[in-house]
């Protein structure tokens, strides 16, 4: 039997605080337990500056805001960044819908790419998973990674300079758009950080957070 006091679990990580929510429990019960645990923690969370991640289930924007409001009400916590499973996928899905024309050729790969694996495609490539170190994607169009990009990515490999690369966590070993190559500094590979996309402007690759 599931412990009724463990529908909401707090875990400290090197990147901040992760709150794990039971996916089978009604939202009002989660709110009540979250509120009780914040109150019981007392001054532990006061004046703490940290990133926060919601894990275990997806929430609507309104539900996410309600959870954050409970935290703000009972703790003077300075939350620098909120990472949720819902917002990560939605931001990248919205970008995908805006940037890829319905008639364009797109290859979808479900699952992570391991060391030594490679995808080559003349259109755009969407990976629903991670691209691990030693893995490579080469696309004539855009590259979208719904996970961590830590391998090599070459978008616009046939000279398409308006191609882009985007990922939930952008930390490639090498990033290339058309014939322009860049490497990410080590400090840019550390999390937490919001989803990002890379594009070419004035002959250089720029990386920006998804707004």
N, CA, C and O of each residue as an XYZ file, in Angstrom:
844
protein
N       0.842     -1.200      0.000
C       0.000      0.000      0.000
C       0.874      1.244      0.000
O       1.874      1.311      0.715
N       0.489      2.233     -0.809
C       1.272      3.458     -0.899
C       1.121      4.290      0.360
O       0.006      4.467      0.848
N       2.188      4.789      0.880
C       2.146      5.668      2.039
C       1.453      6.966      1.652
O       1.918      7.683      0.766
N       0.334      7.271      2.322
C      -0.457      8.441      1.957
C       0.268      9.753      2.238
O      -0.147     10.811      1.766
N       1.345      9.681      3.005
C       2.106     10.900      3.283
C       3.196     11.151      2.256
O       3.913     12.148      2.336
N       3.321     10.244      1.289
C       4.402     10.365      0.317
C       3.900     10.597     -1.107
O       4.525     10.154     -2.071
N       2.778     11.286     -1.232
C       2.291     11.653     -2.562
C       3.093     12.831     -3.126
O       3.120     13.056     -4.336
N       3.738     13.569     -2.237
C       4.597     14.696     -2.626
C       5.934     14.517     -1.918
O       5.993     14.495     -0.689
N       7.011     14.389     -2.697
C       8.332     14.110     -2.112
C       9.312     15.191     -2.548
O       9.403     15.527     -3.729
N      10.041     15.728     -1.581
C      11.080     16.721     -1.846
C      12.440     16.028     -1.916
O      12.768     15.197     -1.069
N      13.223     16.377     -2.929
C      14.579     15.840     -3.040
C      15.531     16.978     -3.382
O      15.285     17.762     -4.299
N      16.614     17.052     -2.632
C      17.649     18.028     -2.945
C      18.625     17.453     -3.958
O      19.074     16.317     -3.803
N      18.959     18.211     -4.984
C      19.925     17.780     -5.992
C      20.983     18.859     -6.138
O      20.872     19.942     -5.563
N      22.015     18.543     -6.921
C      23.081     19.530     -7.133
C      22.567     20.749     -7.895
O      23.179     21.816     -7.849
N      21.426     20.588     -8.605
C      20.886     21.694     -9.385
C      19.803     22.473     -8.657
O      19.372     23.517     -9.145
N      19.350     21.992     -7.498
C      18.296     22.695     -6.779
C      17.383     21.729     -6.051
O      17.840     20.718     -5.517
N      16.092     22.035     -6.026
C      15.095     21.222     -5.333
C      14.167     20.598     -6.362
O      13.626     21.295     -7.222
N      13.983     19.287     -6.275
C      13.035     18.576     -7.129
C      11.861     18.124     -6.276
O      12.044     17.535     -5.211
N      10.650     18.406     -6.754
C       9.443     17.945     -6.074
C       8.809     16.874     -6.959
O       8.453     17.136     -8.108
N       8.671     15.673     -6.415
C       8.123     14.546     -7.166
C       6.670     14.342     -6.746
O       6.379     14.160     -5.564
N       5.763     14.372     -7.716
C       4.331     14.254     -7.458
C       3.821     12.885     -7.923
O       4.180     12.401     -8.997
N       2.977     12.280     -7.087
C       2.351     11.004     -7.439
C       1.412     11.226     -8.631
O       0.513     12.064     -8.546
N       1.596     10.499     -9.735
C       0.768     10.720    -10.921
C      -0.660     10.205    -10.792
O      -1.510     10.540    -11.616
N      -0.941      9.390     -9.766
C      -2.258      8.766     -9.642
C      -3.194      9.494     -8.672
O      -4.361      9.123     -8.538
N      -2.684     10.527     -7.999
C      -3.459     11.185     -6.942
C      -4.135     12.441     -7.488
O      -3.513     13.176     -8.255
N      -5.393     12.710     -7.117
C      -6.076     13.926     -7.574
C      -5.309     15.190     -7.194
O      -4.665     15.252     -6.146
N      -5.389     16.192     -8.061
C      -4.622     17.424     -7.871
C      -4.901     18.109     -6.530
O      -3.949     18.549     -5.886
N      -6.162     18.223     -6.072
C      -6.399     18.882     -4.777
C      -5.674     18.212     -3.611
O      -5.228     18.887     -2.683
N      -5.559     16.883     -3.659
C      -4.839     16.177     -2.594
C      -3.356     16.533     -2.636
O      -2.727     16.713     -1.593
N      -2.801     16.634     -3.841
C      -1.392     17.029     -3.974
C      -1.179     18.429     -3.414
O      -0.194     18.684     -2.722
N      -2.104     19.331     -3.714
C      -1.980     20.704     -3.200
C      -1.988     20.719     -1.676
O      -1.194     21.418     -1.047
N      -2.888     19.944     -1.096
C      -2.975     19.902      0.361
C      -1.714     19.338      0.991
O      -1.237     19.857      2.001
N      -1.167     18.271      0.400
C       0.040     17.682      0.972
C       1.251     18.586      0.760
O       2.107     18.694      1.638
N       1.326     19.235     -0.402
C       2.417     20.178     -0.639
C       2.393     21.285      0.400
O       3.431     21.651      0.952
N       1.203     21.820      0.668
C       1.076     22.905      1.648
C       1.506     22.436      3.043
O       2.215     23.154      3.748
N       1.078     21.239      3.438
C       1.453     20.726      4.755
C       2.966     20.550      4.875
O       3.555     20.880      5.905
N       3.586     20.035      3.827
C       5.029     19.780      3.895
C       5.828     21.071      3.907
O       6.856     21.160      4.578
N       5.363     22.074      3.170
C       6.045     23.377      3.199
C       5.950     23.985      4.593
O       6.930     24.516      5.116
N       4.760     23.903      5.190
C       4.565     24.459      6.537
C       5.414     23.699      7.559
O       6.038     24.308      8.428
N       5.434     22.368      7.451
C       6.209     21.552      8.394
C       7.707     21.819      8.291
O       8.438     21.694      9.274
N       8.160     22.192      7.083
C       9.587     22.471      6.901
C      10.009     23.741      7.621
O      11.197     23.992      7.827
N       9.003     24.547      8.006
C       9.298     25.757      8.764
C      10.231     26.701      8.036
O       9.974     27.091      6.897
N      11.305     27.064      8.694
C      12.234     28.059      8.150
C      13.263     27.450      7.193
O      14.142     28.154      6.696
N      13.154     26.146      6.937
C      14.161     25.487      6.102
C      14.245     26.118      4.709
O      15.331     26.268      4.149
N      13.075     26.486      4.154
C      13.053     27.036      2.811
C      13.143     28.564      2.767
O      13.244     29.145      1.686
N      13.108     29.213      3.922
C      13.110     30.674      3.941
C      14.439     31.229      3.442
O      15.514     30.765      3.822
N      14.328     32.245      2.573
C      15.487     32.978      2.038
C      16.461     32.050      1.293
O      17.654     32.341      1.201
N      15.951     30.953      0.773
C      16.766     30.042     -0.032
C      16.632     30.436     -1.498
O      15.523     30.599     -2.006
N      17.762     30.587     -2.169
C      17.749     30.887     -3.598
C      18.060     29.600     -4.347
O      19.147     29.043     -4.202
N      17.110     29.127     -5.148
C      17.283     27.813     -5.757
C      16.454     27.679     -7.026
O      15.489     28.412     -7.243
N      16.855     26.719     -7.860
C      16.021     26.297     -8.982
C      15.104     25.190     -8.488
O      15.414     24.493     -7.522
N      13.966     25.038     -9.166
C      12.994     24.040     -8.733
C      12.494     23.257     -9.936
O      12.279     23.824    -11.007
N      12.309     21.952     -9.758
C      11.786     21.099    -10.822
C      10.585     20.327    -10.307
O      10.613     19.795     -9.197
N       9.520     20.263    -11.116
C       8.353     19.440    -10.818
C       8.468     18.169    -11.651
O       8.600     18.239    -12.873
N       8.419     17.016    -11.005
C       8.575     15.744    -11.707
C       7.428     14.799    -11.354
O       6.715     15.007    -10.372
N       7.266     13.773    -12.159
C       6.307     12.723    -11.860
C       5.033     12.778    -12.665
O       4.446     11.745    -12.988
N       4.597     14.000    -12.996
C       3.360     14.150    -13.769
C       3.345     15.502    -14.448
O       4.110     16.398    -14.089
N       2.474     15.647    -15.427
C       2.323     16.916    -16.130
C       1.187     17.717    -15.504
O       0.197     17.156    -15.034
N       1.350     19.045    -15.506
C       0.332     19.941    -14.982
C      -0.055     20.959    -16.052
O       0.731     21.265    -16.949
N      -1.270     21.474    -15.944
C      -1.653     22.596    -16.795
C      -0.956     23.848    -16.285
O      -0.519     23.865    -15.134
N      -0.833     24.904    -17.100
C      -0.232     26.156    -16.614
C      -0.917     26.688    -15.356
O      -0.255     27.204    -14.456
N      -2.238     26.561    -15.297
C      -2.966     27.044    -14.118
C      -2.607     26.224    -12.882
O      -2.460     26.772    -11.789
N      -2.465     24.912    -13.057
C      -2.075     24.060    -11.926
C      -0.663     24.366    -11.467
O      -0.400     24.414    -10.265
N       0.258     24.576    -12.413
C       1.634     24.922    -12.054
C       1.666     26.208    -11.238
O       2.390     26.308    -10.247
N       0.873     27.194    -11.665
C       0.843     28.473    -10.949
C       0.256     28.292     -9.556
O       0.702     28.944     -8.612
N      -0.738     27.417     -9.412
C      -1.328     27.165     -8.089
C      -0.310     26.524     -7.145
O      -0.248     26.873     -5.966
N       0.477     25.599     -7.655
C       1.516     24.975     -6.833
C       2.561     25.998     -6.400
O       2.987     26.015     -5.246
N       2.968     26.849     -7.338
C       3.957     27.871     -7.004
C       3.398     28.868     -5.990
O       4.124     29.351     -5.120
N       2.115     29.170     -6.106
C       1.500     30.112     -5.170
C       1.480     29.544     -3.757
O       1.659     30.281     -2.787
N       1.263     28.235     -3.637
C       1.313     27.582     -2.318
C       2.712     27.726     -1.717
O       2.860     28.010     -0.529
N       3.728     27.529     -2.547
C       5.104     27.639     -2.066
C       5.414     29.072     -1.654
O       6.011     29.309     -0.604
N       5.003     30.030     -2.489
C       5.265     31.447     -2.175
C       4.550     31.887     -0.890
O       5.059     32.715     -0.135
N       3.381     31.324     -0.661
C       2.566     31.719      0.493
C       3.214     31.329      1.807
O       3.085     32.039      2.805
N       3.921     30.189      1.810
C       4.419     29.655      3.077
C       5.944     29.664      3.201
O       6.474     29.211      4.215
N       6.653     30.165      2.201
C       8.119     30.212      2.282
C       8.630     31.412      1.496
O       8.128     31.719      0.415
N       9.626     32.082      2.047
C      10.230     33.228      1.353
C      11.369     32.727      0.479
O      12.512     33.170      0.592
N      11.024     31.795     -0.390
C      12.022     31.169     -1.254
C      12.178     31.968     -2.538
O      11.189     32.370     -3.149
N      13.428     32.200     -2.947
C      13.719     32.874     -4.205
C      13.929     31.798     -5.273
O      15.012     31.221     -5.381
N      12.883     31.537     -6.058
C      12.944     30.496     -7.082
C      13.484     31.102     -8.364
O      12.825     31.930     -8.992
N      14.680     30.693     -8.751
C      15.352     31.301     -9.896
C      14.901     30.706    -11.218
O      15.004     31.362    -12.254
N      14.403     29.475    -11.204
C      14.024     28.789    -12.445
C      13.107     27.635    -12.100
O      13.372     26.890    -11.157
N      12.030     27.479    -12.852
C      11.101     26.381    -12.635
C      11.095     25.490    -13.868
O      10.826     25.949    -14.978
N      11.391     24.231    -13.667
C      11.443     23.264    -14.766
C      10.324     22.259    -14.567
O      10.271     21.575    -13.544
N       9.418     22.167    -15.553
C       8.324     21.222    -15.463
C       8.271     20.380    -16.720
O       8.687     20.819    -17.792
N       7.758     19.169    -16.586
C       7.659     18.288    -17.746
C       6.718     18.876    -18.791
O       6.955     18.723    -19.989
N       5.655     19.544    -18.355
C       4.694     20.121    -19.286
C       5.299     21.259    -20.075
O       5.189     21.293    -21.300
N       5.941     22.200    -19.384
C       6.446     23.397    -20.064
C       7.569     23.066    -21.027
O       7.669     23.679    -22.090
N       8.417     22.107    -20.674
C       9.519     21.747    -21.564
C       9.010     21.250    -22.911
O       9.459     21.707    -23.962
N       8.066     20.307    -22.870
C       7.560     19.729    -24.105
C       6.746     20.751    -24.883
O       6.834     20.803    -26.110
N       5.948     21.572    -24.186
C       5.091     22.538    -24.875
C       5.914     23.582    -25.605
O       5.609     23.912    -26.751
N       6.959     24.115    -24.961
C       7.762     25.142    -25.598
C       8.394     24.634    -26.897
O       8.390     25.325    -27.916
N       8.932     23.422    -26.840
C       9.569     22.883    -28.037
C       8.543     22.463    -29.082
O       8.801     22.581    -30.279
N       7.385     21.976    -28.648
C       6.347     21.614    -29.602
C       5.808     22.842    -30.316
O       5.538     22.803    -31.516
N       5.649     23.948    -29.564
C       5.189     25.190    -30.181
C       6.186     25.683    -31.216
O       5.803     26.111    -32.304
N       7.476     25.622    -30.871
C       8.495     26.062    -31.813
C       8.473     25.177    -33.053
O       8.594     25.663    -34.178
N       8.319     23.880    -32.838
C       8.280     22.948    -33.957
C       7.108     23.271    -34.881
O       7.262     23.269    -36.103
N       5.945     23.546    -34.306
C       4.770     23.848    -35.112
C       4.945     25.139    -35.892
O       4.466     25.248    -37.021
N       5.625     26.123    -35.308
C       5.822     27.407    -35.957
C       6.856     27.334    -37.074
O       6.700     27.982    -38.109
N       7.904     26.555    -36.870
C       9.050     26.614    -37.773
C       9.019     25.586    -38.901
O       9.599     25.816    -39.962
N       8.350     24.457    -38.683
C       8.344     23.420    -39.710
C       7.062     23.492    -40.524
O       5.968     23.389    -39.968
N       7.182     23.665    -41.818
C       6.020     23.711    -42.686
C       5.426     22.314    -42.809
O       6.159     21.326    -42.778
N       4.078     22.221    -42.950
C       3.457     20.899    -43.038
C       4.002     20.051    -44.175
O       4.030     18.824    -44.073
N       4.439     20.691    -45.264
C       4.912     19.938    -46.416
C       6.375     19.520    -46.299
O       6.860     18.751    -47.128
N       7.088     20.015    -45.282
C       8.505     19.705    -45.172
C       8.706     18.263    -44.735
O       7.851     17.679    -44.068
N       9.842     17.696    -45.114
C      10.159     16.320    -44.741
C      10.766     16.305    -43.347
O      11.743     17.004    -43.080
N      10.192     15.517    -42.473
C      10.671     15.455    -41.098
C      10.766     14.007    -40.653
O       9.834     13.227    -40.848
N      11.885     13.653    -40.060
C      12.087     12.301    -39.521
C      11.964     12.360    -38.012
O      12.659     13.141    -37.363
N      11.092     11.546    -37.447
C      10.916     11.467    -36.002
C      11.591     10.196    -35.488
O      11.366      9.103    -36.006
N      12.423     10.363    -34.458
C      13.093      9.214    -33.839
C      12.693      9.179    -32.374
O      12.960     10.117    -31.622
N      12.056      8.097    -31.981
C      11.627      7.957    -30.587
C      12.650      7.127    -29.826
O      12.933      5.984    -30.186
N      13.199      7.713    -28.771
C      14.218      7.028    -27.974
C      15.543      7.770    -28.047
O      15.778      8.548    -28.971
N      16.396      7.529    -27.082
C      17.689      8.226    -27.007
C      18.706      7.597    -27.963
O      18.629      6.412    -28.286
N      19.662      8.425    -28.405
C      20.761      7.961    -29.243
C      21.980      7.721    -28.360
O      22.402      8.604    -27.614
N      22.538      6.518    -28.452
C      23.705      6.177    -27.637
C      24.997      6.467    -28.396
O      24.982      6.785    -29.585
N      26.109      6.350    -27.683
C      27.433      6.521    -28.271
C      27.577      5.640    -29.514
O      27.331      4.435    -29.456
N      27.972      6.237    -30.628
C      28.180      5.493    -31.860
C      26.980      5.491    -32.802
O      27.120      5.139    -33.973
N      25.803      5.878    -32.308
C      24.629      5.919    -33.164
C      24.588      7.226    -33.963
O      25.063      8.263    -33.499
N      24.021      7.161    -35.155
C      24.013      8.327    -36.039
C      22.711      8.368    -36.836
O      22.223      7.342    -37.309
N      22.167      9.554    -36.972
C      21.007      9.773    -37.833
C      21.407     10.751    -38.926
O      21.948     11.819    -38.640
N      21.141     10.389    -40.179
C      21.341     11.287    -41.311
C      20.034     11.360    -42.086
O      19.435     10.333    -42.406
N      19.594     12.585    -42.389
C      18.325     12.757    -43.092
C      18.369     14.061    -43.874
O      18.941     15.055    -43.425
N      17.755     14.040    -45.054
C      17.843     15.234    -45.904
C      16.881     16.337    -45.481
O      17.031     17.484    -45.900
N      15.887     15.994    -44.647
C      14.976     16.995    -44.120
C      15.321     17.349    -42.684
O      16.491     17.356    -42.300
N      14.288     17.645    -41.889
C      14.486     17.956    -40.474
C      14.391     16.695    -39.624
O      13.765     15.713    -40.023
N      15.016     16.728    -38.450
C      15.043     15.571    -37.552
C      14.515     15.980    -36.179
O      14.933     16.994    -35.622
N      13.596     15.187    -35.642
C      13.081     15.381    -34.292
C      13.398     14.135    -33.480
O      12.994     13.033    -33.851
N      14.116     14.298    -32.381
C      14.454     13.171    -31.498
C      13.681     13.323    -30.200
O      13.845     14.314    -29.488
N      12.841     12.344    -29.889
C      12.101     12.341    -28.629
C      12.923     11.509    -27.644
O      12.660     10.325    -27.433
N      13.908     12.151    -27.056
C      14.850     11.470    -26.170
C      16.139     12.258    -26.129
O      16.185     13.396    -26.598
N      17.187     11.674    -25.574
C      18.482     12.334    -25.447
C      19.402     11.966    -26.606
O      19.264     10.907    -27.219
N      20.333     12.855    -26.888
C      21.417     12.564    -27.828
C      22.696     12.561    -26.998
O      23.231     13.618    -26.662
N      23.173     11.382    -26.674
C      24.283     11.244    -25.734
C      25.635     11.504    -26.394
O      25.735     11.471    -27.620
N      26.686     11.765    -25.593
C      28.026     11.962    -26.158
C      28.425     10.787    -27.050
O      28.221      9.626    -26.695
N      28.988     11.100    -28.199
C      29.375     10.063    -29.146
C      28.321      9.769    -30.189
O      28.594      9.074    -31.168
N      27.100     10.295    -29.993
C      26.032     10.150    -30.986
C      26.038     11.381    -31.894
O      26.562     12.430    -31.521
N      25.458     11.248    -33.073
C      25.515     12.333    -34.063
C      24.215     12.422    -34.856
O      23.615     11.409    -35.215
N      23.798     13.655    -35.118
C      22.656     13.905    -35.995
C      23.125     14.824    -37.117
O      23.777     15.839    -36.870
N      22.791     14.463    -38.334
C      23.125     15.272    -39.500
C      21.847     15.449    -40.311
O      21.288     14.479    -40.822
N      21.389     16.694    -40.425
C      20.110     16.961    -41.074
C      20.248     18.066    -42.111
O      20.982     19.035    -41.919
N      19.516     17.896    -43.225
C      19.487     18.959    -44.221
C      18.677     20.144    -43.751
O      18.880     21.266    -44.217
N      17.746     19.899    -42.817
C      16.915     20.961    -42.262
C      17.258     21.238    -40.812
O      18.426     21.371    -40.447
N      16.210     21.324    -39.982
C      16.379     21.664    -38.571
C      16.569     20.415    -37.715
O      16.276     19.300    -38.147
N      17.065     20.622    -36.494
C      17.211     19.534    -35.524
C      16.511     19.960    -34.240
O      16.810     21.014    -33.680
N      15.573     19.127    -33.778
C      14.835     19.392    -32.544
C      15.023     18.194    -31.627
O      14.725     17.064    -32.015
N      15.509     18.426    -30.426
C      15.760     17.339    -29.468
C      14.889     17.565    -28.242
O      15.090     18.527    -27.500
N      13.920     16.678    -28.028
C      13.058     16.757    -26.851
C      13.718     15.992    -25.710
O      13.195     14.995    -25.212
N      14.870     16.486    -25.321
C      15.689     15.863    -24.295
C      17.018     16.603    -24.232
O      17.085     17.791    -24.547
N      18.068     15.909    -23.830
C      19.399     16.507    -23.714
C      20.214     16.282    -24.984
O      20.313     15.162    -25.484
N      20.786     17.351    -25.490
C      21.672     17.257    -26.655
C      23.109     17.368    -26.159
O      23.574     18.457    -25.825
N      23.815     16.225    -26.113
C      25.193     16.202    -25.638
C      26.155     15.623    -26.667
O      27.361     15.559    -26.434
N      25.616     15.205    -27.801
C      26.467     14.672    -28.858
C      26.778     15.744    -29.892
O      26.939     16.917    -29.555
N      26.860     15.328    -31.164
C      27.162     16.261    -32.255
C      25.890     16.501    -33.068
O      25.128     15.572    -33.336
N      25.672     17.750    -33.455
C      24.493     18.104    -34.248
C      24.910     18.994    -35.410
O      25.589     20.003    -35.217
N      24.501     18.615    -36.623
C      24.804     19.406    -37.825
C      23.494     19.628    -38.570
O      22.999     18.738    -39.262
N      22.943     20.822    -38.419
C      21.716     21.191    -39.125
C      22.076     21.945    -40.402
O      23.157     22.525    -40.503
N      21.169     21.935    -41.372
C      21.429     22.638    -42.628
C      22.683     22.141    -43.319
O      23.449     22.936    -43.863
N      22.904     20.816    -43.305
C      24.182     20.271    -43.776
C      24.391     20.447    -45.285
O      25.498     20.251    -45.785
N      23.333     20.816    -46.005
C      23.479     21.060    -47.444
C      23.545     22.550    -47.767
O      23.329     22.969    -48.904
N      23.852     23.344    -46.725
C      24.043     24.774    -46.942
C      22.886     25.653    -46.522
O      22.877     26.845    -46.828
N      21.901     25.087    -45.820
C      20.727     25.849    -45.374
C      21.086     26.669    -44.132
O      21.041     26.164    -43.011
N      21.443     27.942    -44.346
C      21.922     28.777    -43.237
C      20.815     29.247    -42.306
O      21.100     29.724    -41.207
N      19.543     29.120    -42.727
C      18.466     29.531    -41.825
C      17.917     28.344    -41.021
O      16.859     28.443    -40.400
N      18.641     27.233    -41.040
C      18.273     26.099    -40.191
C      18.569     26.435    -38.729
O      19.339     27.351    -38.440
N      17.957     25.691    -37.817
C      18.213     25.913    -36.393
C      18.332     24.580    -35.672
O      17.926     23.536    -36.183
N      18.899     24.640    -34.470
C      18.998     23.476    -33.572
C      18.396     23.888    -32.243
O      18.710     24.961    -31.729
N      17.538     23.054    -31.680
C      16.951     23.364    -30.384
C      16.868     22.106    -29.539
O      16.733     21.002    -30.067
N      16.950     22.276    -28.213
C      16.898     21.137    -27.292
C      16.421     21.623    -25.933
O      16.566     22.794    -25.583
N      15.843     20.689    -25.171
C      15.454     21.020    -23.802
C      16.691     21.371    -22.979
O      16.673     22.309    -22.183
N      17.774     20.602    -23.182
C      19.054     20.936    -22.537
C      20.130     20.889    -23.612
O      20.436     19.828    -24.156
N      20.697     22.048    -23.910
C      21.654     22.186    -25.010
C      23.079     22.163    -24.471
O      23.523     23.113    -23.826
N      23.794     21.071    -24.741
C      25.190     20.959    -24.317
C      25.949     20.068    -25.291
O      26.565     19.088    -24.872
N      25.917     20.391    -26.596
C      26.546     19.510    -27.586
C      28.068     19.543    -27.528
O      28.675     20.544    -27.146
N      28.669     18.416    -27.920
C      30.120     18.376    -28.078
C      30.527     19.322    -29.212
O      31.508     20.058    -29.104
N      29.754     19.287    -30.297
C      29.985     20.187    -31.425
C      28.640     20.525    -32.053
O      27.786     19.655    -32.223
N      28.464     21.781    -32.391
C      27.236     22.236    -33.032
C      27.606     22.891    -34.357
O      28.494     23.741    -34.423
N      26.899     22.473    -35.416
C      27.203     23.016    -36.731
C      25.906     23.349    -37.463
O      24.969     22.550    -37.482
N      25.864     24.522    -38.059
C      24.747     24.920    -38.911
C      25.341     25.350    -40.244
O      26.165     26.263    -40.299
N      24.915     24.679    -41.331
C      25.533     24.871    -42.655
C      27.029     24.593    -42.517
O      27.410     23.495    -42.111
N      27.886     25.566    -42.847
C      29.334     25.331    -42.734
C      29.943     26.077    -41.550
O      31.159     26.256    -41.483
N      29.101     26.510    -40.623
C      29.573     27.265    -39.450
C      29.587     26.329    -38.243
O      28.587     25.675    -37.946
N      30.719     26.269    -37.555
C      30.907     25.334    -36.435
C      31.152     26.119    -35.145
O      31.827     27.148    -35.150
N      30.596     25.618    -34.046
C      30.886     26.204    -32.739
C      30.978     25.101    -31.703
O      30.388     24.033    -31.872
N      31.708     25.351    -30.643
C      31.791     24.441    -29.504
C      31.283     25.173    -28.273
O      31.503     26.376    -28.127
N      30.611     24.462    -27.399
C      30.053     25.060    -26.196
C      31.106     25.093    -25.090
O      31.720     24.067    -24.799
N      31.326     26.259    -24.465
C      32.219     26.310    -23.296
C      31.677     25.420    -22.185
O      30.468     25.204    -22.097
N      32.554     24.906    -21.345
C      32.141     23.994    -20.282
C      31.117     24.632    -19.350
O      30.207     23.952    -18.876
N      31.257     25.948    -19.079
C      30.320     26.588    -18.161
C      28.915     26.644    -18.731
O      27.947     26.744    -17.977
N      28.786     26.579    -20.072
C      27.467     26.600    -20.700
C      26.801     25.233    -20.706
O      25.646     25.097    -21.112
N      27.542     24.212    -20.249
C      26.995     22.858    -20.267
C      26.406     22.458    -18.922
O      25.917     21.341    -18.757
N      26.454     23.375    -17.966
C      25.952     23.055    -16.637
C      24.525     23.557    -16.488
O      24.180     24.626    -16.992
N      23.701     22.787    -15.796
C      22.308     23.151    -15.578
C      22.120     23.724    -14.193
O      23.082     23.852    -13.436
N      20.872     24.075    -13.848
C      19.729     24.021    -14.743
C      19.673     25.264    -15.635
O      20.186     26.324    -15.276
N      19.053     25.119    -16.779
C      18.844     26.250    -17.668
C      17.643     25.955    -18.544
O      17.278     24.792    -18.716
N      17.025     26.979    -19.099
C      15.827     26.761    -19.904
C      16.160     26.138    -21.254
O      17.322     26.134    -21.662
N      15.150     25.608    -21.956
C      15.376     25.135    -23.316
C      15.956     26.244    -24.190
O      15.617     27.414    -24.019
N      16.834     25.874    -25.128
C      17.518     26.865    -25.961
C      17.449     26.479    -27.433
O      17.185     25.330    -27.787
N      17.696     27.479    -28.279
C      17.820     27.179    -29.702
C      18.998     27.954    -30.281
O      19.336     29.043    -29.820
N      19.606     27.370    -31.295
C      20.784     27.958    -31.937
C      20.448     28.281    -33.391
O      19.754     27.519    -34.065
N      20.948     29.419    -33.861
C      20.666     29.869    -35.215
C      21.850     30.687    -35.717
O      22.721     31.083    -34.942
N      21.869     30.931    -37.013
C      22.958     31.700    -37.624
C      22.508     33.131    -37.872
O      21.418     33.388    -38.384
N      23.380     34.047    -37.492
C      23.138     35.467    -37.766
C      24.481     36.140    -37.999
O      25.409     36.005    -37.202
N      24.563     36.870    -39.110
C      25.809     37.575    -39.469
C      27.013     36.638    -39.486
O      28.109     37.012    -39.069
N      26.799     35.415    -39.973
C      27.898     34.470    -40.116
C      28.354     33.813    -38.840
O      29.392     33.151    -38.826
N      27.593     33.980    -37.746
C      27.953     33.345    -36.480
C      26.767     32.594    -35.917
O      25.617     32.903    -36.228
N      27.054     31.600    -35.082
C      25.987     30.861    -34.412
C      25.677     31.521    -33.072
O      26.561     31.717    -32.239
N      24.416     31.857    -32.885
C      23.945     32.424    -31.616
C      23.050     31.408    -30.921
O      22.317     30.667    -31.576
N      23.111     31.374    -29.590
C      22.273     30.487    -28.790
C      21.448     31.341    -27.837
O      21.986     32.164    -27.098
N      20.118     31.131    -27.865
C      19.236     31.920    -27.032
C      18.242     31.012    -26.315
O      17.930     29.919    -26.790
N      17.753     31.468    -25.182
C      16.709     30.727    -24.468
C      15.387     30.887    -25.204
O      15.111     31.935    -25.787
N      14.577     29.840    -25.169
C      13.233     29.937    -25.743
C      12.396     30.851    -24.865
O      12.324     30.655    -23.652
N      11.771     31.834    -25.462
C      10.974     32.791    -24.685
C       9.577     32.268    -24.479
O       8.756     32.932    -23.847
